[in-house]
Amino acid sequence: MMPGMTAVMMKSQLTNRLRVWRVDAGLSLEEVADLVGLDKGYLSRVERGEREPAPMTKVRMARRLGVPLRTLFEPEAIEE
């Protein structure tokens, strides 16, 4: 965990990055779910922070979406 970040802050930021990327890419939740081979309901729960994908699922998602893993899942420093 990054210094100064709580687990809740990290989880919120991680799920938010996936949602922000999807919206910026102009893709619906269903389109992303189809691209990465996951159930739309599961992906929705990931975006809401209710589920944490397994490490290999994260890698598969990033590869199928053609983005670096860090774009979707690695936290950035939070300014305080």
C-alpha positions as CSV (number, residue, x, y, z in Angstrom):
1,M,0.0,0.0,0.0
2,M,1.3,3.5,-0.8
3,P,2.2,5.6,2.3
4,G,-0.7,7.8,3.5
5,M,-3.3,5.8,1.6
6,T,-5.9,3.8,3.4
7,A,-7.3,0.6,1.9
8,V,-10.6,2.3,1.3
9,M,-9.0,5.2,-0.6
10,M,-7.1,2.7,-2.8
11,K,-10.1,0.6,-3.5
12,S,-12.2,3.6,-4.4
13,Q,-9.5,4.9,-6.7
14,L,-9.0,1.6,-8.4
15,T,-12.6,1.1,-9.2
16,N,-13.0,4.7,-10.3
17,R,-10.1,4.4,-12.8
18,L,-11.8,1.5,-14.6
19,R,-15.1,3.4,-14.8
20,V,-13.4,6.6,-15.9
21,W,-11.4,4.8,-18.6
22,R,-14.5,3.1,-19.9
23,V,-16.5,6.3,-20.1
24,D,-13.6,8.2,-21.7
25,A,-13.3,5.4,-24.3
26,G,-17.0,5.8,-25.1
27,L,-17.8,2.2,-24.2
28,S,-20.8,0.9,-22.4
29,L,-20.5,-1.5,-19.5
30,E,-21.9,-4.3,-21.8
31,E,-19.3,-3.5,-24.6
32,V,-16.4,-3.7,-22.1
33,A,-17.8,-6.9,-20.6
34,D,-18.0,-8.5,-24.1
35,L,-14.5,-7.4,-25.0
36,V,-12.9,-8.8,-21.8
37,G,-15.1,-11.9,-21.6
38,L,-16.7,-11.1,-18.3
39,D,-20.3,-11.0,-17.2
40,K,-21.7,-7.4,-17.3
41,G,-23.0,-7.8,-13.7
42,Y,-19.6,-8.9,-12.4
43,L,-17.9,-5.9,-14.2
44,S,-20.4,-3.6,-12.7
45,R,-19.6,-4.9,-9.2
46,V,-15.9,-4.4,-10.0
47,E,-16.6,-0.8,-10.9
48,R,-18.6,-0.2,-7.7
49,G,-15.8,-1.7,-5.6
50,E,-17.9,-4.7,-4.6
51,R,-15.6,-7.2,-6.3
52,E,-11.8,-7.4,-6.7
53,P,-10.7,-9.2,-9.9
54,A,-8.1,-11.8,-9.5
55,P,-4.6,-10.7,-10.7
56,M,-4.8,-12.7,-13.9
57,T,-8.2,-11.3,-14.6
58,K,-6.8,-7.8,-14.3
59,V,-4.0,-8.8,-16.8
60,R,-6.5,-10.3,-19.2
61,M,-8.7,-7.2,-19.0
62,A,-5.9,-4.8,-19.7
63,R,-4.6,-7.0,-22.6
64,R,-8.0,-7.3,-24.3
65,L,-8.7,-3.6,-23.9
66,G,-5.2,-2.7,-25.3
67,V,-4.2,-0.6,-22.3
68,P,-1.4,-0.9,-19.8
69,L,-2.4,-2.6,-16.6
70,R,-1.6,0.5,-14.6
71,T,-4.1,2.5,-16.5
72,L,-6.9,0.4,-15.1
73,F,-5.7,-0.8,-11.7
74,E,-2.6,0.8,-10.3
75,P,-3.3,3.7,-7.9
76,E,-1.8,7.1,-8.4
77,A,-0.7,9.3,-5.5
78,I,-3.6,11.2,-3.9
79,E,-2.9,14.8,-3.2
80,E,-3.8,15.8,0.4
